[in-house]
Amino acid sequence: MKRKLGQWAAAHEWWALGMIVTVFSGVVLGNMTRWSVWFDEAFSAYLARFNIVEIAHFTSLDVHPPLYYWLLKGWIVIFGHSALAVRSLSLAFALVGLIGLYVVVRYITKRSSYSLAAVAAVALTPVFVRFSHEARMYTLVFAVVVWATYVLLRAMKTNRRWLWVLYGVLLAAGMFTHYFVALAWLAHWAWRYREVCAGRVKKFFAREWVWCHVLAVGLFAVWLPTAVRQFATIQVGFWIPPITPQTPINYLTDMLFYREVAQMDGWWAIAAFIAFAVVGAVLYFGLRQFIRQSRRGGVALFVSLAVVPPILLMLLSMPPLSSSFIDRYVLYAQIALAVIISGCLLAAAKTHPVLMRHCTIILIIVALAGIGNVYYYGNYNKNTNKSIRASELMANIAKSGKAGQPVVAASPWVYYEASFYSSNTHPVYYPASTINEDYGSLAMLKEDDTGKIADLAAFAKQHRYVWYINVTEKEIEPPVASWKLVKKVDAYDSINRSVEYRAGLYDTSAE
């Protein structure tokens, strides 16, 4: 049965690839609209309201470069501003990346079995499923890295000028998407150095290698001063937690199970131990064989992509520097590790068929459990331990309120999430007095007047009944003591089994 399945896949590899990406798309779409947008997604959608020049200006005041936001702007113009529309762009990039992954693994192994296994392994990786339905730039980074890797391999083999030019363009495109894609380019450098040491490349700083990087720097030069300013201004005192001994373990549990290491207790701890042992066995028995079967050191390139970026990011997060280590910043490295594991499984199956068969079954069970966690946790914020419930709260306001009753957010953070669900019947506002930063995500609100209440007293005179929303463990309190509570609604957090997203309808004319 297994042999027949493999023969069919080899004979119909594009059909097999289509089946894998179709199933993957179904899994992602099934979870895409079940959860409220969270702050980062809401910021993306809010920023995409502006024109491309304004987008560049406002994101220059935050932490990321503008390419993803520009593309999201065009996507929204075509497909609309719903949660499905905004998030589906990430799925589109994920599919582009998966096709690129198939192409590059097929290129380095010359075997459809390895390329199909790689795509299937990545499609089943929980953390990849998670970020394929988040309205952020991480799957775009993945797609750029994958295709740049393929172009690099082709360019180094053929030395064609147009391939080196394309590689330089992709280097710049990656930098215009997320700054930490530079760690992937350093992984390319590490691999090229290995190729020089192995005698497969004559000179590290060959003319074509230098000029493609000159091209990339030249294309990125227009944004480089902004990038320097962002790192100097934003990274100081940023919110990212420091590196601890648990960080590497958490990196793996998040990839395999989509659970923090602190959540891996009880049976989950046993599952993690088994999963780590299985991955270790697969790498031990299969890595050398997989490397030997690859073309021109291609597997070593994936090893470099899997290892170099997370290690460098950890080192860059050590004191006296501020921490920058967030798993999703190097999502492409987790994907590279999944590719290596899948290849090692196939390579070791020739010498240890029974063991690898059992390892495959265990890893599939682990992946399904992890995808189950993605469905269960949704967009749960693991840094604040909050389940985002803005959509449910706004829906409850729409059910309980009447048309024309505005919604006032207690803070700009709450405003961003709620504003995504703003409507003509319940428009969302925030008091201007809550903006106290000139840089970062709040700078956009400070310069733009959309939804801004300059004078709360004057606003109350125009609207007798106002919904006031906040995220708090305590009962909600009005911004003006004289406002009288008429009714209240909330959104239950089934994960934490608590209520934090709260709203109160107030009569602002009460004496």
SVG drawing of the C-alpha trace seen along z (x, -y; Angstrom):
<svg xmlns="http://www.w3.org/2000/svg" viewBox="-32 -71 71 74">
<polyline fill="none" stroke="black" stroke-width="0.4" points="0.0,0.0 2.8,-2.4 4.8,-1.5 1.7,-2.0 1.0,-5.4 4.6,-6.5 4.5,-5.3 1.2,-7.2 2.7,-10.4 5.8,-10.1 3.8,-9.7 1.3,-12.4 3.5,-14.8 1.6,-18.0 -1.7,-16.4 -0.2,-15.2 1.1,-18.7 -2.3,-20.2 -3.9,-17.8 -1.5,-18.8 -2.0,-22.6 -5.7,-22.1 -6.0,-20.3 -3.6,-22.9 -5.8,-25.7 -8.9,-24.1 -7.3,-23.7 -6.2,-27.4 -9.5,-28.7 -11.4,-26.7 -9.8,-28.7 -9.4,-32.0 -12.6,-33.8 -13.2,-32.0 -11.2,-34.5 -11.1,-38.3 -8.3,-40.3 -5.7,-41.1 -3.7,-44.3 -1.0,-43.6 -3.5,-42.5 -5.7,-45.5 -2.7,-47.8 -2.0,-46.3 -5.6,-46.8 -5.7,-50.3 -2.5,-51.3 -3.7,-50.0 -6.4,-52.6 -3.9,-55.2 -2.1,-55.8 1.3,-54.3 3.2,-57.5 1.3,-57.8 1.8,-54.1 5.6,-54.5 5.5,-57.5 3.4,-55.9 5.3,-52.6 8.6,-54.5 7.4,-55.6 6.8,-52.0 9.1,-49.0 8.7,-47.4 9.4,-48.3 6.5,-49.0 6.4,-46.3 3.8,-44.1 1.5,-47.0 1.7,-48.2 0.7,-44.8 -2.1,-44.6 -3.4,-47.9 -3.7,-46.6 -5.2,-43.4 -7.9,-45.2 -8.7,-47.4 -9.6,-44.3 -11.1,-42.0 -12.4,-44.2 -11.8,-44.9 -13.4,-41.8 -11.4,-39.6 -11.4,-36.9 -10.1,-39.3 -7.4,-40.8 -6.1,-37.5 -6.3,-35.6 -3.3,-37.5 -1.1,-35.6 -2.6,-32.3 -1.8,-33.4 1.8,-34.1 2.0,-30.7 0.9,-29.0 3.5,-30.8 6.1,-29.7 4.9,-26.1 5.2,-25.9 8.6,-27.5 9.6,-24.9 8.5,-22.1 10.6,-23.6 13.8,-24.0 13.6,-20.6 12.9,-19.0 15.9,-20.8 18.4,-19.7 17.2,-16.1 15.9,-15.4 13.1,-13.3 9.5,-14.1 9.1,-12.0 11.4,-14.3 9.8,-17.5 6.2,-16.3 7.2,-15.1 8.8,-18.5 5.6,-20.3 3.4,-18.0 5.6,-18.3 5.5,-22.1 1.7,-22.1 1.3,-20.1 3.6,-22.3 1.2,-24.0 3.1,-27.3 3.0,-27.6 -0.8,-26.9 -1.2,-29.6 0.6,-32.4 -0.9,-31.5 -4.2,-33.1 -2.7,-36.1 -2.8,-39.5 1.0,-40.0 4.1,-39.7 5.5,-36.4 4.4,-34.2 5.6,-36.8 9.0,-36.6 8.8,-32.8 7.9,-33.0 10.8,-35.5 13.3,-33.4 12.3,-30.2 12.4,-31.7 15.7,-33.5 17.2,-30.2 16.2,-28.6 17.5,-31.5 20.8,-31.4 21.2,-27.7 20.5,-28.2 22.7,-31.3 25.7,-29.5 25.3,-26.6 24.8,-28.5 26.3,-31.9 23.7,-33.6 23.5,-37.3 19.8,-37.6 19.6,-35.1 22.1,-37.1 20.1,-40.3 16.9,-38.5 18.7,-37.3 19.7,-40.9 16.1,-42.0 14.8,-39.3 17.4,-40.3 16.1,-43.8 12.4,-42.7 13.0,-40.7 14.6,-43.7 11.6,-45.8 9.3,-43.2 11.0,-42.4 14.4,-43.3 15.2,-40.0 15.1,-38.4 18.8,-39.5 19.5,-36.5 18.3,-34.3 20.7,-36.1 23.5,-35.5 22.6,-31.8 23.1,-32.0 26.5,-33.5 27.4,-30.7 26.4,-28.1 28.4,-29.8 31.5,-29.8 31.0,-26.1 30.9,-25.6 34.1,-27.5 35.8,-25.4 34.5,-22.2 36.0,-23.4 32.7,-23.7 33.0,-27.5 36.4,-29.0 36.0,-32.4 33.7,-33.7 33.7,-37.3 33.3,-36.6 32.3,-39.5 28.7,-38.4 28.2,-37.7 29.5,-41.2 27.5,-43.0 24.1,-41.3 24.6,-42.5 25.5,-46.0 22.3,-45.9 20.3,-44.9 21.9,-47.6 21.3,-50.1 17.6,-49.2 17.2,-49.3 19.3,-52.5 16.2,-54.7 14.9,-53.1 18.1,-52.5 18.2,-55.7 14.7,-55.0 15.6,-51.5 18.6,-52.8 16.3,-55.3 13.7,-52.6 16.3,-50.4 17.7,-53.3 14.3,-54.5 12.0,-51.6 14.2,-48.7 15.1,-50.5 12.8,-49.2 10.7,-47.1 8.1,-44.6 9.9,-41.4 10.8,-39.2 14.5,-38.3 16.2,-35.1 16.0,-32.3 17.1,-28.7 13.5,-27.8 13.7,-29.9 15.2,-27.1 12.8,-24.5 9.9,-26.9 11.0,-27.5 10.6,-23.8 7.4,-23.2 5.8,-26.2 6.8,-24.7 5.7,-21.1 2.7,-21.7 1.9,-25.4 2.2,-25.5 4.5,-27.4 6.9,-25.3 5.1,-26.5 1.9,-24.8 3.7,-21.5 2.7,-19.9 1.1,-16.5 0.6,-14.4 1.8,-17.2 5.2,-16.9 5.4,-13.2 4.3,-14.0 7.1,-16.6 9.7,-14.2 8.6,-11.6 8.5,-14.1 12.0,-15.4 13.3,-11.8 11.7,-11.0 13.1,-14.1 16.5,-13.3 16.4,-9.7 15.3,-10.8 18.1,-13.4 20.6,-10.9 19.8,-8.1 18.9,-10.2 20.8,-13.5 24.0,-12.2 22.2,-10.1 19.9,-13.1 23.0,-15.3 24.7,-12.8 21.7,-12.4 21.3,-16.2 22.7,-18.1 25.4,-20.6 25.1,-20.8 21.5,-21.8 20.5,-20.1 23.4,-21.9 21.8,-25.1 18.5,-24.2 20.5,-23.2 22.1,-26.6 18.6,-28.2 17.3,-26.2 20.2,-26.8 21.9,-30.1 19.0,-32.6 17.6,-31.5 21.1,-31.3 22.0,-34.7 18.7,-36.2 19.3,-34.8 22.8,-36.3 21.4,-39.6 19.0,-39.4 21.6,-39.1 22.5,-42.0 23.4,-44.7 21.2,-44.6 17.4,-44.6 15.7,-41.2 14.4,-40.7 13.7,-37.0 10.2,-36.1 9.6,-32.8 7.6,-34.2 10.5,-36.5 12.4,-33.4 9.4,-31.3 11.3,-30.4 13.9,-28.7 11.3,-26.5 10.0,-25.6 13.6,-24.7 13.8,-22.4 10.5,-20.7 11.9,-20.2 15.1,-18.6 13.0,-16.3 10.9,-15.1 14.0,-14.5 15.7,-12.5 12.6,-10.4 12.7,-9.3 16.5,-8.9 16.6,-6.8 13.6,-4.7 15.9,-2.7 18.0,-1.4 15.6,-1.6 12.1,-1.1 10.3,0.1 11.7,-2.6 11.0,-5.4 7.5,-4.2 6.8,-4.5 8.5,-7.8 6.4,-9.1 3.2,-8.0 4.2,-9.7 5.2,-13.0 1.9,-13.0 0.0,-12.6 2.1,-15.4 1.3,-17.7 -2.4,-17.0 -2.4,-17.7 -0.5,-20.9 -3.0,-22.0 -5.8,-21.2 -4.1,-23.6 -4.0,-26.3 -7.8,-25.8 -8.2,-25.9 -6.1,-28.9 -6.6,-30.9 -5.0,-34.3 -4.4,-33.9 -1.7,-36.5 0.9,-34.4 2.8,-37.4 -0.2,-38.9 -2.0,-35.7 -5.2,-37.2 -7.7,-35.8 -8.7,-38.6 -12.5,-39.0 -13.0,-42.4 -15.2,-40.9 -17.5,-39.1 -17.8,-42.3 -18.7,-44.4 -21.2,-41.8 -22.8,-41.8 -23.0,-45.6 -24.8,-45.4 -27.3,-42.9 -28.0,-44.9 -27.7,-48.4 -29.5,-50.6 -28.3,-52.1 -26.5,-55.4 -25.0,-54.6 -21.2,-55.2 -18.5,-53.1 -15.7,-54.8 -12.6,-52.8 -10.8,-53.3 -7.4,-53.3 -5.8,-53.3 -4.9,-49.7 -8.5,-48.8 -9.4,-51.2 -7.2,-49.5 -8.9,-46.1 -12.4,-47.5 -12.0,-49.8 -11.7,-46.9 -15.4,-46.1 -16.5,-49.7 -19.8,-50.2 -22.2,-52.9 -24.6,-51.9 -21.8,-51.7 -18.8,-53.7 -15.7,-53.4 -13.9,-56.4 -11.2,-57.1 -10.3,-60.1 -7.3,-62.1 -6.0,-62.5 -5.1,-58.8 -2.4,-59.2 0.9,-60.0 3.5,-58.7 5.1,-60.4 6.6,-57.1 5.5,-53.6 2.0,-52.4 0.4,-55.3 2.1,-57.9 -0.3,-57.2 -3.3,-58.0 -1.6,-61.2 -1.3,-62.5 -4.6,-61.2 -7.9,-62.5 -10.0,-59.4 -12.1,-58.3 -10.4,-60.9 -12.5,-62.7 -10.8,-66.0 -13.4,-67.1 -15.2,-64.3 -17.8,-66.7 -18.7,-68.1 -18.9,-64.6 -21.3,-63.6 -23.6,-66.5 -24.0,-65.2 -24.6,-61.6 -26.8,-60.9 -26.1,-57.2 -22.6,-56.0 -21.0,-52.5 -17.7,-52.6 -15.4,-49.6 -12.3,-48.4 -10.2,-45.3 -10.1,-44.9 -10.6,-42.2 -12.6,-44.7 -16.1,-46.0 -16.0,-48.7 -16.0,-52.4 -17.1,-55.3 -14.6,-58.0 -16.9,-60.6 -18.2,-60.0 -21.6,-61.6 -22.4,-59.1 -25.1,-56.7 -24.9,-53.0 -27.9,-51.7 -26.8,-48.2 -23.6,-46.3 -22.4,-43.4 -19.1,-41.5 -17.3,-38.7 -16.5,-35.5 -13.0,-34.1 -13.4,-30.4 -9.7,-29.7 -8.9,-31.6 -12.5,-31.1 -12.9,-34.7 -14.2,-38.0 -12.0,-41.0 -13.6,-42.5 -16.4,-44.6 -18.7,-47.3 -21.2,-49.6 -24.0,-51.6 -24.1,-55.0 -26.6,-57.9 -24.3,-60.9 -27.0,-63.4 -27.6,-62.0 -27.0,-64.5"/>
</svg>
